[in-house]
Amino acid sequence: MILRDRIAIVTGAGSGIGQAGAQIMAREGAHVIVADINFENAEETVELIAEAGGNAESLVVDVTDDRALETGIAATVARHGRIDILHNHAGAQVAGDLEQVAIDGFDKSWSLNVRAHFMAARFVMPIMRNAGKGVILNTSSSSGVLYDREMIAYTTTKHAVIAMTRQMAGDYAKFGIRVNALCPGWVDTPFNAPFIAQMGGRSAIEGYIAEKVPLGRWADVSEIAEPILFLVSDRSSYMTGQILVVDGGETVV
């Protein structure tokens, strides 16, 4: 098991990609702190991990609440003595172009998709720096490297995550800390509900994906979990400041 005995925090781990990432880390030996704003979702992930023979605990937290996030991370360090992996995954998708997007929706996107990643990394960095090692993985999106139809809040924040990731990586490599970003493409989870509604329903989005994605289909969450494992494990030990795009080829056309 390539993550044996490592302590990993995964935000937004109560469903979708975050849940799949938490599960694969636990499968490979990590003790996973399942951080999610929803208690039931967090507990579901913990139960799935336990049923598979892994180790996990839930951390119910609103990652946009600085004090609550800092307290949760401090409690994790107090219990386990270290944090080896932080996967900043919690995020939101808000639809609309420049004139249509709700201002509070744009602000929510920035707070959750960028600022919460920044704060969680800020809180774990002294722990990792003192240990002389650590891995931070920030979830961006294929929307962070290309145009996404009438999704200005989402694309702005996801581009920002990439810039932030590169800056963190450059600043902290000398302390043995690696920071990379994952850019998933179309993954079949409830996360896509705002865009599906904007497109006019499930059949419309299926047609859009068939046209725009060379592989012609959604990804399953399991197909994103494996790249997550690569990025948080020693399999990517000489990789930092990089952006891994997993999008069925969408960005090559």
C-alpha positions in Angstrom: 0.0 0.0 0.0 1.7 3.2 -1.2 0.1 5.5 1.3 0.5 3.3 4.4 0.1 5.2 7.7 -0.1 8.6 6.0 -2.6 11.2 7.3 -4.7 12.8 4.6 -7.3 15.5 4.7 -9.7 15.6 1.8 -12.2 18.5 1.6 -15.5 18.0 -0.2 -15.0 14.2 0.4 -18.7 13.5 1.1 -19.6 12.8 -2.6 -18.4 12.6 -6.1 -14.7 13.0 -7.0 -13.8 13.9 -3.4 -15.4 10.7 -2.1 -13.7 8.6 -4.7 -10.3 10.2 -3.9 -10.8 9.6 -0.2 -11.7 6.0 -0.9 -8.6 5.3 -3.0 -6.3 6.9 -0.5 -7.7 4.8 2.3 -7.5 1.7 0.1 -3.8 2.4 -0.2 -3.2 2.7 3.5 -3.9 6.4 4.4 -5.9 7.4 7.4 -8.4 9.8 5.8 -10.0 12.8 7.4 -13.2 13.2 5.4 -14.0 16.9 5.5 -17.4 18.0 4.3 -20.1 20.5 5.2 -22.7 17.8 5.2 -22.6 15.4 8.2 -24.6 12.6 6.4 -22.4 12.7 3.4 -19.2 12.7 5.4 -20.4 9.7 7.5 -21.4 7.8 4.3 -17.8 8.2 3.0 -16.4 7.1 6.3 -18.7 4.0 6.3 -17.7 3.1 2.8 -14.1 3.3 3.7 -14.6 1.2 6.8 -16.6 -1.4 4.9 -13.6 -1.8 2.5 -11.2 -2.3 5.5 -9.8 1.2 5.5 -9.4 3.9 8.2 -11.2 7.3 8.2 -12.9 9.8 10.3 -15.3 12.6 9.5 -14.7 16.3 9.9 -17.8 18.4 9.5 -16.7 21.8 8.5 -17.6 24.7 6.3 -14.3 25.4 4.6 -15.2 29.0 4.0 -15.3 29.5 7.8 -11.7 30.3 8.6 -11.9 29.7 12.3 -13.8 26.4 11.9 -11.3 25.2 9.3 -8.3 26.1 11.4 -9.8 24.4 14.4 -10.5 21.3 12.4 -7.0 21.1 11.1 -5.5 21.8 14.5 -7.6 19.0 16.0 -6.3 16.6 13.3 -2.7 17.5 14.1 -3.4 17.1 17.9 -4.8 13.6 17.3 -2.4 12.3 14.7 0.7 14.5 15.1 1.1 15.4 11.4 -0.6 16.0 8.1 1.0 14.3 5.1 -1.6 15.1 2.4 -4.1 17.8 1.8 -6.4 17.5 -1.1 -8.3 20.7 -1.5 -11.4 19.6 -3.4 -14.5 21.3 -2.1 -15.9 23.6 -4.7 -19.0 25.0 -6.4 -20.2 25.5 -9.9 -22.1 28.7 -10.6 -23.5 29.3 -14.1 -23.8 32.6 -16.0 -21.9 34.9 -18.2 -20.6 38.4 -17.2 -24.0 40.0 -17.2 -26.1 37.0 -16.0 -24.1 35.6 -13.1 -25.3 36.6 -9.7 -22.7 38.7 -7.9 -23.2 36.7 -4.7 -22.7 33.6 -6.8 -19.4 34.9 -8.1 -18.4 35.8 -4.6 -19.4 32.3 -3.4 -17.3 30.7 -6.2 -14.2 32.7 -5.2 -14.7 32.0 -1.5 -15.1 28.2 -1.9 -13.0 27.4 -5.1 -10.0 29.6 -4.3 -9.9 31.2 -0.9 -10.8 28.1 1.0 -8.0 26.2 -0.8 -5.6 29.1 0.1 -6.6 29.0 3.8 -6.4 25.2 4.2 -3.0 25.3 2.6 -2.0 28.2 4.8 -3.0 26.2 7.9 -1.3 23.0 7.0 1.9 24.5 5.6 3.7 25.1 9.0 3.0 21.5 9.9 4.4 20.2 6.6 7.3 22.6 6.7 8.4 21.5 10.1 8.2 17.9 9.0 10.2 18.7 5.9 7.7 17.0 3.6 4.1 17.0 2.5 1.8 17.0 -0.5 -0.9 19.5 -1.4 -3.3 18.8 -4.3 -5.6 21.5 -5.4 -8.6 20.6 -7.6 -8.9 23.0 -10.6 -10.8 21.9 -13.7 -10.4 21.6 -17.4 -12.3 24.9 -17.2 -9.1 26.3 -15.7 -7.2 25.9 -19.0 -9.9 26.6 -21.6 -13.1 28.5 -22.3 -16.3 27.2 -20.7 -19.5 28.3 -22.1 -21.1 31.1 -20.1 -19.4 30.1 -16.8 -17.4 33.1 -15.9 -17.4 32.6 -12.2 -16.3 29.0 -12.5 -13.6 29.5 -15.1 -12.2 32.6 -13.3 -11.8 30.7 -10.0 -10.4 27.5 -11.7 -7.8 29.5 -13.6 -6.8 31.2 -10.3 -6.3 27.8 -8.6 -3.7 26.9 -11.2 -1.8 30.2 -10.7 -2.0 29.7 -6.9 -0.8 26.1 -7.2 2.3 27.1 -9.2 3.1 29.9 -6.8 2.8 27.6 -3.7 4.9 25.0 -5.5 7.7 27.4 -6.3 7.8 29.0 -2.8 7.7 25.7 -0.8 9.7 23.1 -2.9 12.8 24.0 -0.8 11.0 22.6 2.2 10.3 19.3 0.6 6.6 20.1 -0.1 5.0 19.3 -3.4 2.0 21.2 -4.7 0.1 20.2 -7.9 -3.3 20.7 -9.4 -5.8 18.3 -10.9 -8.0 19.4 -13.8 -10.9 17.0 -14.3 -13.0 17.3 -17.4 -16.6 16.0 -17.6 -17.2 13.7 -14.7 -20.7 12.2 -14.1 -21.6 13.6 -10.7 -24.4 15.8 -9.3 -21.8 18.6 -9.2 -22.7 19.4 -12.8 -26.3 20.2 -12.1 -26.0 24.0 -12.7 -24.4 23.5 -16.1 -26.9 20.8 -17.0 -29.8 23.2 -16.2 -28.2 25.9 -18.2 -27.8 23.6 -21.2 -31.4 22.5 -21.1 -31.3 19.1 -19.5 -29.5 15.8 -19.5 -30.0 15.0 -23.2 -28.5 18.4 -24.1 -25.4 17.9 -22.0 -24.9 14.4 -23.4 -24.9 15.8 -26.9 -22.5 18.5 -25.9 -20.1 16.0 -24.4 -20.3 13.7 -27.4 -19.4 16.7 -29.6 -16.7 18.4 -27.5 -14.9 15.4 -25.9 -12.9 13.2 -28.3 -13.5 10.1 -26.2 -17.2 11.0 -26.5 -18.3 10.3 -23.0 -18.3 11.3 -19.3 -15.6 10.1 -17.0 -16.6 7.8 -14.1 -15.3 9.1 -10.7 -13.0 6.0 -10.5 -11.1 7.3 -13.6 -10.3 10.5 -11.6 -9.4 8.7 -8.4 -6.4 7.0 -10.0 -4.8 10.3 -11.1 -5.5 11.7 -7.6 -3.6 8.7 -6.1 -0.7 9.4 -8.5 -0.5 13.0 -7.5 -0.6 12.5 -3.7 1.7 9.5 -3.6 5.4 9.0 -4.2 4.7 7.9 -7.7 4.9 11.6 -8.5 7.8 12.4 -6.2 9.6 14.5 -8.7 6.6 16.5 -9.8 5.5 19.8 -8.4 3.9 22.9 -9.7 2.3 20.9 -12.5 -1.3 20.7 -13.9 -2.6 17.2 -14.7 -5.6 17.5 -17.1 -7.9 14.4 -17.2 -10.5 15.3 -19.6 -11.0 12.7 -22.3 -9.0 14.8 -24.8 -11.3 17.9 -24.7 -8.4 20.4 -24.4 -6.6 19.0 -27.5 -9.3 20.0 -29.9 
